[in-house]
Amino acid sequence: SSSSSSSSFSEPCDPKCPVCRQSFNLSQTSTNQVAHSLLDRLASLSSLLDPDPSDPSPLPLPPSSLSISPESQEKRDQLSGLVDSVQDRHKDLDKSLSLIDQMETKIQESLISEKAKIISLFGGKGKDANQRLEELLNELETKSNQKLERLAQQRKQLEADLSCLENSVKVSRSFLKNASDHQLSSHLHLLSDQLTRLKED
């Protein structure tokens, strides 16, 4: 409805979304909200076109306007290929998250190992040595925590990208399955632009 469409444009931009991190210049105003509003509209439209399987009411016969022309089918095939390309990025993001796991483990293991070395060198050897021991341990903790914090930020960003990717693929596949030629033409440019940005980000 027009009210739901206008409300989606008023939602705050998600700074973690890869679309919002780019200059999404589809219009002069509300540029970042356009992408999110598009996904919201497509999701709502797809839910209307794709009936609830638990609903026992009989399905109406599809109107002739939902028939797919050869030209529209070609566009659908091209868009479907783009969706597949975006889906392939899922593996890349999973690998990146796995790499962050490994790096975090190495940093934590190194921290334990370095602490043991420092304690063996300076521990129990007088006041000055103990003071130096504390300084070195604090410095080691600080550097390790900074590295872990950077990795945590990268993880958060990757998880946001992954969520945005999964949502876009899900909505796009549902839309391709159920949209009429007119609906496809109305949203093709925006949807293609959104998927392309996800593919290239």
Solvent accessible surface area in square Angstrom, and as a share of the most:
residue,aa,sasa,rsa
1,S,113,0.73
2,S,98,0.63
3,S,78,0.50
4,S,60,0.39
5,S,31,0.20
6,S,70,0.45
7,S,59,0.38
8,S,7,0.04
9,F,68,0.28
10,S,89,0.58
11,E,84,0.38
12,P,122,0.77
13,C,43,0.26
14,D,54,0.28
15,P,102,0.64
16,K,75,0.32
17,C,4,0.02
18,P,3,0.02
19,V,1,0.00
20,C,16,0.09
21,R,99,0.36
22,Q,77,0.34
23,S,76,0.49
24,F,1,0.00
25,N,113,0.58
26,L,50,0.25
27,S,47,0.31
28,Q,175,0.78
29,T,102,0.59
30,S,54,0.35
31,T,33,0.19
32,N,41,0.21
33,Q,43,0.19
34,V,15,0.09
35,A,1,0.00
36,H,42,0.19
37,S,0,0.00
38,L,0,0.00
39,L,9,0.04
40,D,58,0.30
41,R,64,0.23
42,L,0,0.00
43,A,41,0.32
44,S,62,0.40
45,L,35,0.18
46,S,5,0.03
47,S,72,0.47
48,L,146,0.72
49,L,47,0.23
50,D,60,0.31
51,P,64,0.40
52,D,87,0.45
53,P,137,0.86
54,S,89,0.58
55,D,78,0.40
56,P,132,0.83
57,S,60,0.39
58,P,125,0.78
59,L,129,0.64
60,P,117,0.74
61,L,163,0.81
62,P,96,0.61
63,P,79,0.50
64,S,101,0.65
65,S,80,0.51
66,L,57,0.28
67,S,77,0.50
68,I,85,0.43
69,S,45,0.29
70,P,119,0.75
71,E,116,0.52
72,S,8,0.05
73,Q,75,0.33
74,E,101,0.45
75,K,60,0.25
76,R,13,0.05
77,D,84,0.43
78,Q,118,0.53
79,L,4,0.02
80,S,38,0.24
81,G,36,0.34
82,L,32,0.16
83,V,0,0.00
84,D,67,0.35
85,S,34,0.22
86,V,0,0.00
87,Q,66,0.29
88,D,87,0.45
89,R,45,0.16
90,H,42,0.19
91,K,138,0.59
92,D,76,0.39
93,L,5,0.02
94,D,61,0.32
95,K,142,0.60
96,S,41,0.27
97,L,26,0.13
98,S,52,0.33
99,L,99,0.49
100,I,6,0.03
101,D,67,0.35
102,Q,98,0.43
103,M,81,0.36
104,E,32,0.15
105,T,67,0.39
106,K,134,0.57
107,I,28,0.14
108,Q,92,0.41
109,E,105,0.47
110,S,57,0.37
111,L,25,0.12
112,I,124,0.63
113,S,52,0.34
114,E,62,0.28
115,K,59,0.25
116,A,59,0.46
117,K,111,0.47
118,I,22,0.11
119,I,87,0.44
120,S,80,0.51
121,L,113,0.56
122,F,56,0.23
123,G,26,0.25
124,G,76,0.73
125,K,130,0.55
126,G,41,0.39
127,K,171,0.73
128,D,114,0.59
129,A,18,0.14
130,N,69,0.35
131,Q,104,0.46
132,R,109,0.40
133,L,25,0.12
134,E,106,0.48
135,E,81,0.36
136,L,32,0.16
137,L,37,0.19
138,N,85,0.44
139,E,84,0.38
140,L,34,0.17
141,E,54,0.24
142,T,69,0.40
143,K,106,0.45
144,S,8,0.05
145,N,79,0.41
146,Q,95,0.42
147,K,97,0.41
148,L,39,0.19
149,E,93,0.42
150,R,130,0.48
151,L,8,0.04
152,A,45,0.35
153,Q,108,0.48
154,Q,93,0.42
155,R,58,0.21
156,K,125,0.53
157,Q,52,0.23
158,L,32,0.16
159,E,83,0.37
160,A,19,0.15
161,D,10,0.05
162,L,25,0.13
163,S,67,0.43
164,C,16,0.09
165,L,1,0.01
166,E,79,0.36
167,N,69,0.36
168,S,0,0.00
169,V,9,0.05
170,K,151,0.64
171,V,10,0.06
172,S,0,0.00
173,R,96,0.35
174,S,29,0.19
175,F,0,0.00
176,L,22,0.11
177,K,154,0.65
178,N,28,0.14
179,A,5,0.04
180,S,8,0.05
181,D,34,0.18
182,H,143,0.64
183,Q,40,0.18
184,L,1,0.01
185,S,71,0.45
186,S,64,0.41
187,H,30,0.14
188,L,40,0.20
189,H,128,0.57
190,L,35,0.18
191,L,0,0.00
192,S,32,0.21
193,D,36,0.19
194,Q,1,0.00
195,L,0,0.00
196,T,45,0.26
197,R,60,0.22
198,L,2,0.01
199,K,91,0.38
200,E,130,0.58
201,D,51,0.26
